[in-house]
Amino acid sequence: MTEPPAGPASVTSDGVPGETGIAELAGGLRAAVNRLAHALREPAARHGITPSRLTALATLERHGAMRPGDLANRMNITPASMSRLTEALEEGGWIGREPDPADRRACLLSVSDHGRTTLVDLRRENDSDLARDITGLTDDQRATLSAALPVLVALADRRLDSAPSR
């Protein structure tokens, strides 16, 4: 079910959203980002990579090798879900498993060469598709998007940094 597009947020005379406008802006932003994220996951889905598989791969790529339990904590999923996810990622050849040198009873998961290549290919395909869409925007829309990008990155970083861990 899609949500109706957000209307103009209640803004002050200088164009800054007021108290009620902030809630409207937050709702509109959430809906737009979710719709865009869904569209950006489409190439991964065509390659059999679910959102959780993609998140695991990107997390391992960004933070390096880690134990399955640590990855589960970062992803906020249960150990049982992590076990199934690890199995699927290994079967797809996207990750490797090695003994943890600090504790030989434990293992470390890391992105395989195939996993890295897959991530690069998916990002290239997404970037190309998104660039084509951005080309279709007006100059003013592209300038607005360009100005908003650092703010969106800061919001994402703030949300991720404050997310509770399991």
SVG drawing of the C-alpha trace seen along z (x, -y; Angstrom):
<svg xmlns="http://www.w3.org/2000/svg" viewBox="-3 -36 48 61">
<polyline fill="none" stroke="black" stroke-width="0.4" points="0.0,0.0 1.5,-3.3 1.0,-6.5 -0.3,-9.6 2.4,-12.2 3.0,-14.6 1.5,-18.0 3.5,-21.2 4.7,-21.3 3.6,-24.2 6.4,-26.7 7.3,-30.0 7.6,-33.2 11.3,-32.4 10.5,-29.0 11.5,-26.9 9.1,-24.3 7.3,-25.1 6.4,-22.6 3.5,-21.0 5.5,-21.3 8.4,-19.2 6.1,-16.3 4.7,-16.6 8.3,-16.9 9.4,-13.8 6.5,-11.7 7.0,-12.9 10.8,-12.2 10.2,-8.7 7.7,-7.8 9.9,-9.1 13.1,-7.4 11.3,-4.1 9.9,-4.2 13.3,-5.1 15.0,-2.4 12.5,0.2 13.3,-0.8 17.0,-0.7 16.8,2.9 15.3,4.2 18.7,5.1 19.7,7.0 16.4,8.9 17.0,9.9 20.3,11.5 18.6,13.4 19.9,11.0 17.3,10.2 17.4,6.9 18.9,8.8 21.5,10.5 22.4,7.1 22.6,5.5 24.9,8.3 27.2,8.0 27.4,4.3 28.0,4.4 30.8,7.0 32.3,4.9 32.2,1.7 33.4,3.1 35.5,6.1 35.4,9.7 33.3,10.4 31.8,13.2 28.2,14.1 26.9,13.0 28.5,9.6 26.9,9.3 23.6,10.3 23.8,7.6 24.7,5.0 21.7,6.1 19.5,6.5 18.4,10.0 18.3,13.2 21.1,15.8 18.7,18.3 18.0,15.8 21.8,15.1 22.4,18.8 20.0,19.0 21.3,15.8 24.9,17.1 24.0,20.3 22.3,18.5 25.3,16.1 27.7,19.0 25.6,21.0 25.6,18.0 29.3,17.7 29.0,14.1 30.9,14.7 33.6,16.9 34.0,18.4 37.4,18.7 38.5,19.7 38.8,16.7 42.5,16.4 41.6,15.0 39.4,18.1 39.7,21.1 36.2,22.4 34.6,19.3 34.6,18.2 34.8,15.0 32.6,14.1 34.0,11.9 32.9,10.8 34.3,13.1 35.7,11.9 32.4,12.9 30.5,10.9 32.7,7.8 32.2,8.1 28.5,8.5 28.3,5.4 30.3,3.4 28.1,4.6 24.9,3.8 26.1,0.3 27.2,-0.4 23.7,0.7 21.9,-1.3 24.1,-4.4 23.5,-4.2 19.7,-3.8 19.6,-6.6 21.8,-8.9 19.4,-8.4 16.5,-9.4 18.3,-12.4 19.2,-13.5 15.4,-13.8 15.0,-16.3 15.1,-20.1 18.2,-22.1 16.5,-23.5 15.5,-20.0 19.1,-18.7 20.5,-21.7 18.0,-21.1 18.9,-17.4 22.6,-18.2 22.1,-20.7 20.0,-18.2 22.5,-15.3 24.8,-16.3 21.8,-16.8 20.4,-13.4 23.8,-11.8 23.9,-13.5 20.4,-12.4 21.3,-8.8 24.5,-8.9 22.6,-10.3 20.0,-7.6 22.5,-4.8 24.8,-6.1 21.9,-6.3 20.3,-3.0 20.1,-0.7 22.1,2.5 20.8,5.8"/>
</svg>
